[in-house]
Amino acid sequence: MSGPIYTNSQGAPIPEPFATQRVGQHGPLLLQDFNLLDSIAHFDRERIPERVVHAHGSGAFGYFEVTDDITDICSSKFLNTIGKKTRTFTRFSTVGGEKGSADTARDPRGFATKFYTEEGNLDWVYNNTPVFFIRNPSKFPHFIHTQKRNPHTNLKDANMAWDYWTANPECNHQLVHLFSDRGTPFSLRHMNGYSGHTYKWSNAKGEWHYVQVHLVTDQGSKTLSAEEATKLAGENPDYCQQDLFENIAKGNFPSWTVYIQTMTEAQAAQQKFSVFDLTKVWPHGDFPLRRFGKLVLNENPRNYFAEVEQSAFSPSHTVPGQEPSADPVLQSRLFSYPDTHRHRLGTNYALIPVNAPINKPFHPHIRDGAMSVDGNLGSHPNYLAYDHPVTFRAEVLLQENQEVWSGPALPYHWTVTDDYDYVQAGNLWKVLARYDNQQANLIKNLAGSISSCRKPIRERAFALWGKVDKEIESRLKKAVADILGDDNKL
C-alpha cells in the first residue's frame, strides 16, 4: 500500500502518529513533543467563529451564462456577449439559526453568488424573499436578537419575536412570506432568489437605471407544509444540503433564469413607496421582468470547510457598471459584511482560494496581516511609489454625477408615515387565495406562533394583522382561541 508520506505541519515525517514522548512507558508527557503539541494546538483552534447570521449553509460552484443582451442597461464586461460564461460559487443559508440548525426551519434563506469576472469578484448577496423585515439598519441587531435565544432562558422565545414585530409594522410584508408555506421551501433547488435591495446599473454611455434582480428557479417553485418541514427537521436536519449535493453529483444540475426590473429616476419619484425601502416590491405590471441570463450549479465543493464555511460575500464586492443605491440597509451592509469577514476569517480573507479573484490584485498599500500567503508583493514598496510605474485603467466608467443629494445631517428614524406599510402585505394575502390551502396554512402557522405569546402581545398581534386585512384578524383570533381553549386568558 502506497500513499503520501505522513508528516507534521512543517512537513517532517512522522513514523507513528499515535506515539507520544514520555518518561518511560507510563511516565508524564514531555513538553518537547512537537508532533503532539502541533496536533492538539491546531485541534483547539480548528473552529472559526460562527457567522452571526446565515450560519447554517450549503454551497456549490457553477456558471452564469448570458442569454440576452442588456448592454443598454449594464456595462459590466461579463455581460457583454450573449453566450458568455462566468464561473460562480453560490451559498444558500438560513438567516437566524445556528450552524447546527435544521435546513427546513421557518426562516428566510440567503442566496449569495460570487462571480469570478475578468474585472474582479462580484457578489450578489441576495435572499429567497423579495423583501425583508427592516428598512432602518439600526434595527438589524435588535431584530436578529429577537430571532436568537432569550438571554434568561437560552430558549427561542415567540414573545421576543412578536413583541418586536408588532411594534414595527414594516415587517408585515415579510411576515406573510415567512408564515405562509413560502417560509419553508421544499429544497434549495426549488426556491427563487431576489436582490431585495435596489441597485444602480450603468451602461457604457453613463446612462443609469435603478435595478432589482430576480433568479427564478427552473425546477419550479415548491414548498413544504409546516408538518412536512417539522418531520424532516427531526428525521434529517440536513435534508436540503443532502438534496443539493446528491442532485449535482448525479448530474441533475439545478438552474435559475435571471431577470431584472428597471426603473428610471423619474419613475422612482412617482411611486407611492420609496425605491430604497427594503420592505416593498416593484409591481411587475409597471416594471416587467426582463430576462438576461441563467445560473447553473454543476460542481460540488471538494471540501466543505475550505469552500463553503470560508466563503465570504459582500454587496461591496462589485465591478464597473454595478453600484449600490442609497438604500440605507444596503449602505450599512457595505460596511458590515467585510467587517465580519475580517473578524471571522482574518484581514486577508480575500486570499482564501474560494474568495480570491481570478485576476491577481495589485494594491501595494494593503499588505501584511495574519495569513498573508500570496508573497505579499515581494520587494515592491508598500505605498504607491512614483519610481515604480503602474497603470490606471482610463476606460473604467465611474458612475459619477448621477444622483445629487443635499440636506442637513440629522438623525432620522424611518417610521410608518401612512397605511402603505400594510398594502403590499394585504395584496400578498389576496394572492395566496389563488393557491390551495395557502391562506389557511398562513393562519395556522401564525396562530401556532402567536398562541405561545403572553396575552398583551397576542392582542397587539391581532391588531397588527387587522390593519393588513380584517379577515386575517378574525380568522387568526379564532385559530388562537382553538389552540388555547381555556387558557386563552393567560
Residue pairs with C-beta under 8 A, 6 or more apart in sequence:
5 13
6 13
6 14
6 17
7 13
7 14
8 14
8 34
8 35
8 38
8 39
9 38
9 42
10 38
14 35
17 35
20 29
20 33
20 36
21 29
21 30
21 32
21 33
21 36
22 28
22 29
22 30
23 30
29 36
31 37
48 309
48 310
48 344
48 345
49 343
49 344
50 98
50 99
51 57
51 93
51 99
51 340
51 344
52 144
52 340
53 95
53 96
53 144
54 93
54 94
54 95
54 110
54 112
55 93
55 94
55 97
55 98
55 99
55 101
56 93
56 94
56 97
56 98
56 99
56 100
56 101
56 103
57 91
57 92
57 93
57 94
57 110
57 308
57 309
58 91
58 92
58 93
58 103
58 188
58 240
58 241
58 244
58 245
58 308
59 89
59 90
59 91
59 92
59 301
59 307
59 308
59 311
60 89
60 90
60 244
60 245
60 248
60 297
60 298
60 299
60 300
60 301
61 87
61 88
61 89
61 90
61 297
61 298
61 299
61 300
61 301
61 307
62 87
62 88
62 89
62 90
62 253
62 295
62 296
62 297
62 298
62 299
63 85
63 86
63 87
63 88
63 295
63 296
63 298
64 78
64 85
64 86
64 88
64 113
64 115
64 258
64 293
64 294
64 295
64 296
65 83
65 84
65 85
65 293
65 294
65 296
66 78
66 79
66 80
66 81
66 82
66 83
66 84
66 85
66 292
66 293
67 82
67 257
67 291
67 292
67 293
67 294
68 82
68 290
68 291
68 292
68 293
69 82
69 292
70 79
70 260
70 290
70 292
71 79
71 80
71 203
71 204
72 203
72 207
73 201
73 203
73 209
73 211
73 260
73 262
74 201
74 202
74 203
74 211
74 321
74 322
75 202
75 203
75 204
75 320
75 321
75 397
76 117
76 119
76 122
76 201
76 319
76 320
76 321
76 322
77 117
77 118
77 119
77 319
77 320
78 84
78 86
78 115
78 117
78 118
78 119
78 122
78 319
79 292
79 293
79 321
86 115
86 116
86 117
87 115
87 116
87 358
88 113
88 114
88 115
88 116
88 295
89 113
89 114
89 116
89 307
89 311
89 354
90 111
90 112
90 113
90 114
90 295
90 297
91 110
91 112
91 308
91 311
91 313
92 109
92 110
92 111
92 112
92 188
92 240
92 244
93 109
93 110
93 112
94 101
94 103
94 105
94 107
94 108
94 109
94 110
95 107
95 108
95 109
95 110
95 127
95 147
96 105
96 107
96 144
96 147
96 148
97 105
97 107
100 237
101 237
102 232
102 233
102 237
102 239
103 232
103 233
103 237
103 238
103 239
103 240
103 241
104 184
104 224
104 228
104 229
104 230
104 232
104 233
104 237
104 239
104 240
105 184
105 229
105 233
106 178
106 179
106 183
106 184
106 226
106 229
106 445
107 178
107 183
108 127
108 128
108 129
108 132
108 174
108 177
108 178
108 183
109 127
109 128
109 129
109 185
109 188
109 191
110 125
110 126
110 127
110 128
111 126
111 127
111 128
111 191
111 193
111 194
111 215
112 123
112 124
112 125
112 126
112 311
112 313
113 123
113 124
113 126
113 193
113 295
114 121
114 122
114 123
114 311
114 313
114 317
114 354
114 355
115 121
115 122
115 123
115 124
115 319
116 357
116 358
117 319
117 358
118 358
118 359
119 319
119 320
119 359
120 317
120 319
120 357
120 359
120 361
121 317
121 319
121 355
121 357
122 317
122 318
122 319
122 322
123 313
123 314
123 315
123 317
123 318
124 193
124 195
124 213
124 315
125 313
125 314
125 315
125 333
125 337
126 193
126 194
126 195
126 196
126 213
126 215
127 193
127 194
127 196
128 185
128 191
128 192
128 193
128 194
129 174
129 177
129 178
129 182
129 194
129 196
130 194
130 196
130 212
130 214
130 281
131 173
131 174
131 177
131 196
131 278
131 279
131 280
131 281
131 424
132 174
132 196
132 278
132 279
132 329
133 143
133 165
133 168
133 170
133 171
133 174
133 175
133 279
134 140
134 143
134 168
134 170
134 171
134 278
134 279
134 329
135 170
135 276
135 277
135 278
135 279
135 328
135 329
135 414
136 328
136 329
136 413
136 414
137 328
137 329
137 331
137 332
137 333
138 413
139 168
140 329
140 332
142 164
143 164
143 168
145 160
146 157
146 160
146 161
146 163
146 164
147 161
148 156
149 155
149 156
149 157
150 156
150 157
150 160
158 449
158 450
158 452
158 453
159 452
159 453
159 454
159 457
161 449
162 449
162 450
162 453
162 457
162 458
162 460
162 461
163 453
163 457
164 171
165 171
165 175
165 461
165 464
166 457
166 460
166 461
166 463
166 464
167 460
169 416
169 421
169 422
169 464
169 467
170 277
170 279
170 416
170 421
171 279
172 279
172 421
172 422
172 424
172 425
172 464
172 467
172 468
173 279
173 280
173 281
173 421
173 424
173 425
173 428
174 279
175 425
175 446
176 425
176 428
176 429
176 432
176 442
176 468
177 183
177 428
179 442
179 445
179 446
179 449
180 432
180 438
180 441
180 442
180 445
181 223
181 224
181 225
181 226
181 438
181 441
182 223
183 445
184 223
184 224
184 225
184 226
184 228
184 229
185 191
185 222
185 223
185 224
185 240
186 222
186 223
186 224
187 219
187 222
187 239
187 240
187 243
187 244
188 240
188 241
188 243
188 244
188 254
189 217
189 219
189 243
189 244
189 247
189 254
190 217
190 219
190 220
190 221
190 222
190 223
191 217
191 221
192 214
192 215
192 216
192 217
192 221
192 256
193 213
193 214
193 215
193 256
194 212
194 213
194 214
194 215
195 211
195 212
195 213
195 214
196 212
196 278
197 212
197 278
197 315
197 324
197 325
197 327
197 329
197 330
198 210
198 211
198 212
198 263
198 275
198 276
198 325
198 327
198 330
199 210
199 211
199 212
199 213
199 322
199 323
199 324
199 325
199 330
200 208
200 209
200 210
200 211
200 322
200 323
200 324
200 325
200 399
200 402
200 403
201 208
201 209
201 211
201 260
201 262
201 321
201 322
201 323
202 208
202 321
202 323
202 397
202 399
202 402
203 321
204 397
206 397
206 399
206 402
208 399
208 402
209 262
209 263
209 264
210 262
210 263
210 264
210 265
210 268
210 275
210 325
211 260
211 261
211 262
211 263
212 260
212 261
212 282
213 258
213 259
213 260
214 258
214 259
214 260
214 261
214 289
215 256
215 257
215 258
215 259
215 295
216 256
216 257
216 258
216 259
217 254
217 255
217 256
218 254
218 255
218 256
218 257
218 294
219 254
219 255
224 232
225 441
226 441
226 444
226 445
226 448
232 239
236 242
244 254
244 297
245 300
247 253
247 254
248 254
248 297
248 298
248 299
248 300
249 300
253 296
253 297
253 298
254 296
254 297
255 294
255 295
255 296
255 297
256 294
256 295
257 291
257 293
257 294
258 291
258 292
258 293
258 294
258 295
259 289
259 290
259 291
259 292
260 289
260 290
260 292
261 282
261 284
261 287
261 288
261 289
261 290
262 287
262 290
263 275
263 282
263 287
265 403
267 287
268 275
272 420
273 280
273 420
274 280
275 282
275 325
275 327
276 325
276 326
276 327
276 328
277 327
277 414
278 327
278 329
278 330
279 421
279 424
280 424
281 424
301 307
301 308
306 352
306 353
306 354
307 353
307 354
310 345
310 349
310 352
310 354
310 355
311 354
311 355
312 337
312 338
312 341
312 344
312 345
312 349
312 350
312 352
312 355
313 337
314 333
314 334
314 337
314 338
314 341
315 324
315 330
315 333
315 334
315 337
316 324
316 333
316 334
316 335
316 337
316 338
318 324
320 396
320 397
320 398
321 397
323 399
324 330
324 331
324 334
326 403
326 405
328 414
341 349
342 349
345 352
346 369
346 370
346 371
347 369
347 370
348 369
348 370
348 371
348 372
348 373
349 355
350 356
350 357
350 361
351 371
351 372
351 373
351 374
360 374
362 377
362 390
364 377
364 380
364 381
364 382
364 383
364 384
364 385
365 382
365 383
365 384
367 376
367 377
367 382
368 376
368 382
380 388
381 388
384 390
419 467
422 467
422 468
425 468
426 468
426 469
429 439
429 442
429 468
429 469
429 471
429 472
432 438
432 439
432 442
433 439
442 472
443 472
443 475
443 476
443 479
444 479
446 461
446 465
446 476
446 479
447 476
447 479
447 480
447 482
447 483
448 483
450 457
450 458
450 461
450 476
450 480
451 458
451 480
451 483
451 484
453 461
454 490
455 489
455 490
458 480
461 476
462 473
462 476
462 477
462 480
463 473
465 472
465 473
465 476
466 472
466 473
480 488
481 488
484 490
